[in-house]
Amino acid sequence: MTVLKERIKENSFSVVRNENWTKPIYETNGLNLWYGTSHALKNIELSINEREVTAIIGPSGCGKSTFLKTLNRMVETAADVTISGNVTFKGNNILGKSMPVEILRSKVGMVFQKPNPFPKSIFENVAYGPKVHGIRNKAMLEMIVEESLKKAALWDEVKDRLHKSAYSLSGGQQQRLCIARCLAIDPEVILMDEPTSALDPVSTHKIEELIRSIKNDVTIAIVTHNMQQAARISDRTAFFLNGEIIEHNQTSTIFNNPADPLTDDYVNGRFG
Amino acid sequence: MHMQTEQIRLRHMKTRLLLNQISKFIFMLSAFFGLFFLAVLLVRVVTEGIGSINFGFLTGKLSTQPERAGIMGAILGTFWLMLVVAPVTMFVGVGTAIYLEMYAKKGKLVSFIQTNISNLAGVPSIVYGILGLTVFVRTLNLGNIVLAGGLTMSLLILPIVIVASQEAIRAIPFHLSEASYGVGATKWQTIQRIILPAALPGILTGAILSLSRAIGETAPLVVIGIPALLIPFPGSIMDRFTVLPMQIYYWTLDASLVSEYANLAAATIIVLLVTLFILNATAIIVRNKFQRVF
């Protein structure tokens, strides 16, 4: 425990934002993952560049969500998960006991498939993260909430009813609220697991606009079933199939000139 | 061909309709069976006891003369008993449920504990009385005081509180916990800020309903040895005591000698029933007031 405190003090996790960071923010080496005996991720080698949008595409059950959830270790909430290999976040191995998941997740936010606001007020939803991390000052919290809701393009719609239940919002608004909740902890990376698959086209468009507006500040990894969405918003695309990465490249290359015929078939809708 | 099927249909129509009526009648009868006897009980108890309920009866001490006897001691005893049972079962019951649902790894140990909790819920209350007598009254040498009785009653209703709390916790969708872990909350923060507030109505409903079972139970207290003597009003959990159901029990026994005691027993039943009714109503109000949709 004291060792942990010292390490946090020394900041040897180097989780503080470094403006001159040029290397990939995430790198995985020989990452394998099993659910019980089923081999879900096979030898994944993938790097995610800082302040880029990386889209992860592939048919259902190909391991793309599992991969995303490995990046903030949320995958371990499932029973009987075995992981081998390396995942580094800014050069620090995040697997194993050296970095508590709470520290990792305070820098890596997540947005889920189904909007999942808490049964609390809009304000309390956004303030939840900062409060959990020990911020109690009311003025500070109000500032964070306003700023996060503005970044999530929700402020104008909710500023007059911040203390109403989050469930009074529409599905699309709820998802933007979840993004605001995520932004409130000032993350360096946001992981999005099919964030628009439960939403109508208008709400989907708003979320895509939102991703475009925040990508200069945060790195985004997004799992999506929607090929056009990946093409529209991402800088790089990784194509997963049966737990393996088939191809990873610039999005324009993946969609216009893929190296692997499987990728070509998938992005052109011939299977999946 | 068509004529034949038409005839068969017509013939069957009568029996089908008749059967429909009969089945409705049978089910109605079974629904009214319980209700009928409840009505009989209420009418009998109220006609017999209502005459004895007055200010003196509610606030008076026990007495050797039926016309001067009061049940303030039993009311206070029941109150003190609840004051022991409620916090003990809430803390231990909810704690156990949190451990089993949130921390314990699903495996042999957990299913062993789980099976035992379910079995304990079925153990007759008199067995708990013997347990309480052995552990609290004799071994811990507490004597037949409120604390010993309260701890015994707590053990009796703990399985119910645990199971109700477990179900309330399990009903919270995992995507809420996921969202909390996602912003870097620890497990305890998630339990404290998300799970427990959302599960509270379910937990409270279970706890209040089982509390009403605890204040109605008699057998464990008979075994512990609640005195039928004229004891002073209990002033704390360390005092000797009696409770409403015990008083009903003793007065029903006495009624064979002095018939006026039957009226006192009936009057005490009314007081107990009203108390139980208030507790159950509270449970329903709590459930409706805090119920949230996910």
Chai-1 contact restraints between the chains, C-beta under 6 A:
chainA,res_idxA,chainB,res_idxB,connection_type,confidence,min_distance_angstrom,max_distance_angstrom,comment,restraint_id
A,E102,B,G184,contact,1.0,0.0,6.0,A-B,restraint_1
A,E102,B,T186,contact,1.0,0.0,6.0,A-B,restraint_2
A,R105,B,G184,contact,1.0,0.0,6.0,A-B,restraint_3
A,S106,B,G184,contact,1.0,0.0,6.0,A-B,restraint_4
A,M110,B,G182,contact,1.0,0.0,6.0,A-B,restraint_5
A,N116,B,H175,contact,1.0,0.0,6.0,A-B,restraint_6
A,N116,B,A179,contact,1.0,0.0,6.0,A-B,restraint_7
A,P119,B,A198,contact,1.0,0.0,6.0,A-B,restraint_8
A,P119,B,R292,contact,1.0,0.0,6.0,A-B,restraint_9
A,G129,B,V183,contact,1.0,0.0,6.0,A-B,restraint_10
A,V132,B,A185,contact,1.0,0.0,6.0,A-B,restraint_11
A,V132,B,Q189,contact,1.0,0.0,6.0,A-B,restraint_12
A,I185,B,V183,contact,1.0,0.0,6.0,A-B,restraint_13
